[in-house]
């Protein structure tokens, strides 16, 4: 079994487009970070990774949007999810479409060739339940569902009829539990295929995934247990200040993670707090350690936030 390396506790995420105007200042600040810091980079431009590699000493991790891509959707409509009415769901791709795996594989190869990377973090690998977007009814999904005794044609007909008065989660859960499980399995199976792809490409880089922490992960098509089996790292994103008054949420996430088995890492991601209270942040980091989290990702939106993070020394 492959041993997944330990990572620094505190890491950063940035949108690569942010540093273009003041690139020298960004690079100077980034180079004040410890060399083993993971820098998660949100970008579709491979040149950004080459640029960052040549001008920083950090470990680079591309953030890859797996099933949602607005910029290239118009060129890849044959990959799209099809809703219950037979229309394209823009800009979501179908997790069961074999062409999607081929596309992602090619992108992985390009990312790997662009510059040395420590890993790839999947984003938007989900089927959100957000009526009228509730799932895919394309030919690929219909064929796979039929093998499991699930009639997607009948379900799409009933949902289309019900949609006029509103479709809610409880109604779907009660009437179509097998279909909801099919949605979850579709995401888990794709994660497994992508893990095989990354292992063949380079067994030394990790594959992770960002998931929005939820008490009903099935609404996103997620099963945390199986995702932890298929991936090296699960990154739970939260909208609250988990280092401040929301420490209870840390314990709740950890309680979920304790059910996982196998070799994996658990990360948390949050925005840089508006009020950077040094003592509060450091106390929160100690809580992370006590609850056995493997890492925290601060999403940095401005150069000023980056400088503040460095100044208070939480990455040292």
N, C-alpha and C positions, 0 to 999 in steps of 0.2 A: 504494500500500500504506500502511495506517495505521502510523504510527510510535508504538510503545508507549513511554510516558515512563519515564525512570529513576526508581527509588524509593529511599528511604532504606535504608541497609544493615541497620540494626537496627530492628525493629518489634515490636509486642506483640499478643498474642491474649488475650482474657478472655471468661469466661462472664458475660453481662450480669446474671444473677441474683445474682452474688457481691456487687455493689456496692450492692444495695438497702438493706441494713441500715446501712451506713456510707457513704452516698452522698457526703456532703460531703467526707469524707476522701479517697475515691477520686477525686473531681473535682479536689480540690486537688493531689493527686499527679499525676494525668494531665496537668494543665495545666503541670506542670514539664517535660514532654517537649517536644522540638522540634516546631514547628507542622506540619512535613511528615511526621511519624511516621504510619504506617499503623496503625490500631487495628482488628484483626480481631475482630468481635463475634459470639459464639455466642448467638443468641437467636431465638425465634420470635415475639416480641412487638414489633411495629413501633413501639410507643410508646417502647421503649428507645432506638431510633435517634434519634428526635426529641429525647428527653431528653439524650442524649449530645451531639448536635449543638448544642443550645442552651447547654450548660454546659462544653463543651470546644472546643478549636481544632484538633483532630486530624482527619486524613482517615479517614473511617469506611468499613469494608468488612464487610458482613454475611457470615457464614459460613452457607451454605445447604445443608441436608441434602437431596440430590436424590432418592435412591431408598430412603431409609430414614427413616421418620417414625412412631415409635411413638405419639405423641400424637394424630395424626389418622388412624391406620390404620383404626380401626373405622368411620370415616365414609367411607373410600375403598377399601373392599375390592374394588371393581370394577377397581382399578388394580393389584392384587396380582400378584406372581409366583405361578405354580402349579407345584408340585413334580412329580416323576416319578410320584407316586401320585395326582395330581389334587387335592391339598389346597392351601389357601392357605399361602404362606410369609409369616408375619408377622415383622416389619413391612416387608418389602421390596416395592417397586413394580417393575413390569416396564419395562425401558428401551425396549421395542418397542411399548408400548401408546400410541397417539396421544393418549389422554386425559391421559397423564402430561406430555407436552409442553405441553398446554393449561393444566394445573394450574401447572406451573413458570412459564409465561409470565405468568399472572395474579399469581403471587407476586412475580416480578421487577418487575412494574408497581407493585405495592403497596410494595415496598422502595424503589423509585425515588421514589415519591410521599411516603414517610414523612419523608425528609430527604435532603439532598445526600450522595451516596456516591461514593467513588473507584472502586469496583469491587464485584464479587460473587465470593466464593470458594466453589466447589462442594465439598461434602463428601459422602461415602457414595455417590459415583457409581461403583458397582462391582457385580459379581456374584461374591461370594466363594465359593471352593471350600472349604466347611466342612461335610462330610457330617454330617447328611443334607441340608444345603442346598448344592446343587451347580449349580443353574441353573433356568431357567424353561421350562415346557412348555405355556404357555397357547396359546390359539387364534391370537393375533397372532404369537407366535414360530413356531408350527407352520407358518403360512402362508408367512412369510418364509423359513424353513428349507427348505420344500418347493421354493421357487423356486430354491434353490441345490443341489437334489438331496439334501437331508439329511432323513431320515425320523425325526422326533422321536418318533413313536409307537413305533417299533421300539427306539430308544435308551432311551426311558423304561422300556419293558418289560424290557430287558436290565439296566438299572441297578437297577430295583426287585428283580429276581431276585438280582443280585449284592449288593445292600445288606444282605441277611441275614448275609453273612459279612464285610461291610466293603468299602467302595469306596475305593481309594487313587488318588492323582494319577497315578502311573506307569501303572496299568491303563487309566485313561481316556485318557491321552496316547497310548498304544499303539493303542487300539481306536477312538478317536473324535476324531482330530485335526481333522477338518472341523468337528465340532460345537464344539470348543474355540475354533476361529477364529471361528465364528459368534458365540459369547459375547463375544469381544473386539471384533468388528465392531459388535455391538449397542451397546456402551458408546461406542466411538469415534464412531459415527453420531449418537448422542444428543448427545454433546459438540458435534458440528458443528451440529446443529439449534439448540442453545442459544446457540451463538455468533451465529448468524444472528438469533435472537430479540433478543439483547442489542444487536447493532449497530443493529437497527431501532428499538429502544427509546431508546437513547442511545449514539451512536458514541464519546462521550468517556469512557465508563467501561469498565474492563477486566473480563474474565471469566477467572478462574483456577480451579484445582482442586487439592485436597490429595490426594496419593497416598502410601500407605505404601511406602517404598522396599523393593523385593524383588528378588531375583535370578531369581524366577519370577513376574513381574507378571501373567502369563496366569492365575494362580490367582485374581486379583481381577477378571479380565476387562479388564486394562489392556494397552495397547500404548503405551509412552511416546513412541515416535517419532510416531505419528499424533496423540496427544493434544497434543504440542507444536505440531503443525501447526494444530490446531483451536482452541487456547486461547492467551490472551496470557501466562499465567503457570502454571508447574507448581511446586507446593509439596511437596517431599518431606519427609514427617514421619518422624522417627527416634526410637527409644526410648533411644538411647545418648547419652552426653555427647560430642557430636562436637567440642566445643571442648577436651576434655581428652585422654585417651589414645586416643580413637577417630578421630584425624585421618585414618587410612588410609581410613575410610569416605567421607570427603569426596572423596578422589581417585577412589574407585570410582564414586561418584555422578556426578562430573564427567566421568569416562570414558564413562559411558552418555550423558550430555547432549551430548557432543561430536559424536555421530552425528546430532543433530537438525539440521534446516534451517529457514530462515525466521526471522521476528521473534518472539521469545519472551523470557520472563524465567524464571530458575531460582531458587527460594527453598528454604530449609531451615527446618524447624520442630522445635523441641525444648522440653522442659520447662525451667524455670529450674533450674539445678544446685542440689542441696541445699547443697553447700559452694561459696559464691560466692567463689572465688579470683580476685581482680582480675587478677593478672598472667596467670593461665591463660586467663581469658576473653578478655583483650585479645590474647594471642598467638593464640588460636583465631580471633578476628575477622580478624587479619592473614592467617591461613591461608585464610580465606574469600576475602579479596580476591585473594590470589595465585592461587587456583583459579577466579577469575572468576565467583563466585556473585553474584547480583544482590541478595540480601537474606536476612536471618535473622529468624525470628519466634520470640520467647520466649513460650511459653504461661505466663501468670501465673495462679496459683491462689489467691493470698492477697494482701491489702494489704501485708503485710510483704515479700513477694517483690517487689512493685512498688517499694516504697520502697528496697529494697536495690539493685535494678537502676538506679534513678535516682541513688542515692548513689555508686555506683562509677563513674558517668558514662560508661557504654559507649554511651548513646544520644546523647551530646552531639556 
